[in-house]
Amino acid sequence: MPMLTKTLSEPAATPDLQQRVKRPRDPRLDVFRGIGMLIILLAHVPNDHWALWIPARFGFSDATEMFVFLSGMASAIAFGRLFDREGVVMLSARVVQRIWQIYWSHICVFIIIATLMAVAGNKPDGTSYIQSLNLVRLFTEPAPLLVGLMTLTYVPNYFDILPMYMVILALMPFMLLAERLNRYLPILLMTVLWLSAQFSLVHFPAEPWSDRSWFFDPFGWQFLFFLGFFLMRGTIASPPDNRWVMGLAIAIVVATVPFAWYMVLDASPFFRDAAQSIRPLTNKTTFGLLRLIHFVALAYIAFHAVGVGGQRLIHPRIYPATRVLMKVGQQSLAVFTTGMVVAQIIGIWLDHVGRTPFWTALANLTGFAVLIATAYLVAWFKAAPWKA
């Protein structure tokens, strides 16, 4: 009778309830996003010697591709399942909420860094920190540029990845509706939008006094985001784990090194001229074709190198380190925005103490520690322990 009573009192698991049960997180997504966050910090520190050894210095793609691609895969889990479960209305509402969060993160980071540059004053050589980020007009003509800041028509180069991400998110409901009509239709839309970026058919103004566009063209970069998105959903078939495909991927990655590594370019006029001639295909603003090919090859190697489902990432010998990286990857927005501020603080610090190996190492490791602490702190707040 007790067993019967318990059985009758507990509702059966409905399909909707089963869909809401959280699946285990894919360690590959979180670990590689965590690595990307640390690389992006180094890339944002002005004149950081460690940045000479990040992957971007040896190939066409960099940590931006990693961030966008993995964000697409993670969004497929969160937003894609919501669309399957609740439909386009609830999906659109969730997308608007996320864009709202990112918008205010962008505004806050801009104001914090602009204030920091103003307080920092001048560099030891006498040049202004405000000038270093092209913020002079903000302080001389604040009224129109504050309007531009709020309407995303004033977007200095350092601050343009979050606006790009907002536009890409806004495309998501349309892409999922297209997928519902035909599984190949999103691929067609992705390609058409990407081509529009390659031929500069659409422009997002970055500053009122010139015709300069956003450094990251959302229509170019959406291709990579939705490639990850639809790979995770299964709409696009994953490439097979094949030794010939792996050999081709390795060959592509190795072949790009002479066209990207500064030591080769400085020593060889041939490779320097060749790199210049293929610049339209490696263009970062529009996300050129060779950047896509290089990143896909690199991603194929990385995802298969860590084993099926990322088994090698949770091996007991390395799990303490990968667990920290996973935490950083799970809180990517908070870590990214913190990193943008910390990178400028590190740059100011190094300007005054010197970029010796010791000070550079200390500054960068401190920056890593701040990002890790941010990830754990944000996760603690999200867990709302006061509700227990």
N, C-alpha and C positions, 0 to 999 in steps of 0.2 A: 504493500500500500504506500509506504513513503516514496518508493521509486515511482509509482504510478502518479502520486500527487505531484511530485517534482516535474514529471514529464508533462502533465496536463497544465501546470502553472507556467511553464516556460514557453513562449511563443516560438513557433518554428522559424528558422532562418529564411527570410524571403530573399528573392534574387536581388532586390534593391539593397537589403541589409548586407548581403554578401559582397555587393559591389563597393559598399562603403567601408568594408574592412580594409585597413591599410596593409599593403603588401610590403615585404622587406625592401628597403632602399637598395638600389644598385650601387655597390661601392665604387664602381668605375666612374660614375657620374660625379659623385661627391669628391673623390680623391683628386681627379683631374681638374675639377673646378677649384679645389683648394690650391693645387699647384699653380693653376692659372692666376689666382689672386695674388700669390707671392711674386710671380713673374711680373704681373702688371704693376705691382708696387715698385720693383726695380726699374721698370721701363719708364715710370713717371718721375722718378727722382732725377732732377737736373744734373747732367754730367756725372752720373754714377758709373764708376769703373766696372762694377759688377754687371752692369747692363750690357757690357761688351761680350758677355758669355751666355746670354739668354738665347733660346732657340731662334728668335727672330734674326739674329746676326748670322745665321748659317742657312737660312732658307727664305722663301718668299712669304710664307705665312708666319703669324706670331701668336701671342697669347690672346689677342682680340678674337681670332678665329676660334680658339678653344672656348672662350667665354660665350660667344654667340651660339656656336654649335651645341654645346652642352646645355645652354639655356633652352634651346629648342627641344632637346630631348627631355629635359626636366619638365618643360611646359606641356609636353605631350602626356605626361603622367598626370599632372594636376588639372590642366585645362581640358585636355582631350577626353578624359574620363568624365569630367563634369558635363561636357557636351553630349556624350553618349548617354548619360544618365538623366540629365535634366533638359537638354535641348539648347537651342541657340539663345533664348532670352536670358536664362540664368548664366550661360557662358558669357554673353555680352556684358551682363552686370558685373561679373567677376573680373572681366578684362578691364572695364572702366575703373573698378576699384584699384586694380593693380597699377594702371596708368596713373591714377591719382596719387598713389603712394610714391611712384617713381618721379612724378612731376615735382612733388614737394621735396623729395630727396635732392633732386637736381637744383632746385632753388636754394635750399639750405646750404648745400655744398658750395655753390657759387658765392653766396654771401659770406660764408665763413672764410673761404680762401681769399676773396677780395679784401676782407677785413685784415686777414693775416698779412697780405702783401703790403697793405697800407701801414700796419704797425711795424713791419720789418724794416721799412725805410729803404735804405740803399745798400747795395752790395759793397764789399770792400773796395772794388774798383770804381765806385761812385755811381754806377748805373742803378736805376730804380727797379725794385722788385715789381712794382705795378707795371712798368714797361715790359718786363720780361714775359708777362702773360698777356700782353697787348690789352691792358685794362685802363690805359691812360684816359681814353675818351669817356669811360664810365665815371671817372672822377671830375672831368672837366665839363661834361654834358650829361649829367645824371638823369634828367627827366625823360628824354626820349629813349635812352638805353634801358632804364628801368621798365618802361613799357615793352621794349623789345625783349628784355629778359623774361617777363611774364608771359609773353606771347610766343616765345621761342623763335623770334626773328633776330635776336642778338645772342649768338652762340659761339664764343671764342673756342679755338681749337681744343684746348684742354678739357672742355666741358661738353663735348658733343656725343659721347657714346650713349648716355642715358636718353637724350632726345631721340636718337636713332632707334633705341630699344622701344620707346613708346609708340613710334609709328609702326614698327613691326608687330607689336602686340595688337594694335588696332586692326591689322590685316587678318588676324587669326580667325574671327568668326566667318569671314568671307571664304577663307581657305577651307575651313571645315564644312561649310555649306557646299562648296565646290566638290569636296571629297564625297559627300553624300550623293551628289548627282552622278559623279563618275570618278573612280579612283585615280584616273590619269589627269583629270582636269586641274588639280592643284599644281601638278608638275608643269603643265602648260602655262598657268598663271605665273608661277615662280620664274619661269624662263623668260616670259614676256616682260615682266617687271625688271628682271636682271638686265635684259637687253636694253631697256629704256635708260637704265643707268649707264651702260657702256657707251651709249650714243648721246648722253647728256640731254635727254628729252625733258626731264623734270628737275627743277632746282628748288632747294630749301634755303632761303636766304639766311646768311650767318651774321651779317652786319649791315645796318642801314646805309652806311656811307660808301659801300662798294657792291660789286656783283658777286662777291665770294660766297660760295655755298657751304653747307655743312661739310666738315671734313669726312664724316661717314655718311655716305648716301644710303638711306634706309632701303631703297628699292634694289640696290646692289646687294646689300648685306642680308636682306630677307631671304635670299636664296639659300644661304648657309643655315640660317635659323630653321627654316622649314624643311631643309634636307634632314637635319637632326630630328625635327618634330615628326616627320612622316616615316623616317626610319624606325623611330621608337614605336610608332603606331602600327608598323607593319605594312603601311600603304606602299612604301618603297622597300623592295626586298634588300636584305643585308647581303653584302658580298660574301662569297664562301670563304671558309678557312682553307686556303689552298696554297701550297708552297710556291707555285708559279706566280700567283697573285702577290704573295708576300715578297718574292724576289723582285717583281716589277716595282712594288711600293718602295722597297729599299733602294733600288736603282734610281728611282725618281728623286728620293730625298738626297742621296749622295750626289747626283748630277747637278742639283741646284746650288750646292755649296760654293763652287767657284764664282757663281753669278751674284752671290749675296754676302760672302764673308769679306769684311773690310780689308783684311790682310792680303787676300788675293787681289781684290780690286785695286788696292794701292800699288801692288807690285806688277800688275799685268795690264797694260793698255788694252790688250785684246778683250779680256773679260770685262774691263770697265766700259769699253765701247759697246760690247754685246749687251751688258746689263742695261745700258742707257737705251739701246734700240728696242728692247723688249719691255720697256717701262709701261706702255699702255696695258700690257697683259699682266703686269705685277702691281698695277695701281691700287693703292689701299683705299682711296676714297670710293671708287666704284666697285671694289672687290673684283679685280681682274681675274681672268681665266686661269693663269698660272698659279695664282694664290690658292684658288679652289683645288686645282690638281695636287699641288704640294701638300695642302692640309689634309685632303682625303687620303693621300698616301701615308702621311704621318699618323693620322688617326687610325688607319687600318693596322699599322705596325703596333701602335700603343695598345689598342683594345685587345689584340690577339696576344700580345706579349704578357699581359697580366692574367691570362688564363680564362677559361669559360666562366662567365659571370663575375670575373674579377677575383677568382679564387686566390691568386697569389698575393693580392692586396690585403687579404685577411689572414695570411700565414702568421702563426704565433710569433715568429722572430721579428717581423716588421710591423705587426699590427699596432703596437703603441704609437709608432710614427704615423701610420696611415689613418689611425683613428683621429688623430689631431687634424690631419688634412681633411678628413671627411667632415669634421665639425666646421672647419673654415668654409668648405664648399657648400655646406647646407645653409649657411647664412651669407650668401654671396652678395646680396644688395648692401647690407650693413657693412660688410667687410670691404667691399669695393669703394663705397663712399668714404669710409674711414681712411682707406688707403690713399685716396686722392689728397686728403688733407695732410696725412702723415708724410707723404712723399715730398710735399712742399716744405714741411718743417725740417725734414732730413736735409733737403737741398740747402736751406738757409743755414742750418747748423754746419754743414760741410764747407759752405762758403767762408765761414769764420774760423773754423779750426783747421781747415786744410783737408785735402782729399788724399791723405796718406793711407796706406793699406790698413793700419790699425783703426783709424777713425772711420774709414769707409765700412770696414767689417762691423765695428761696434754699432754704427748708425743703422746699417741694413738689418742686422740681427735684432736690434731693438725694434725696428719697424715690423719685422716678422712677429715678434712677441706681442706687439700692440694689436696686430690683426688677429692673432690667435686668441688673445684675451677678449677682444671684441666679439668674436664668434661665440665663445663660451658664455659671455655675459648676456648677449642677445638671446641665446638659446635658453638661458635661465629665466629671463623675463618672459619669453614666449611660453614657457612651461607653467607660468603663473603658480609658483609654489605656495603662495599665500592662500590659494583656494583649497589646498589639501586638508 
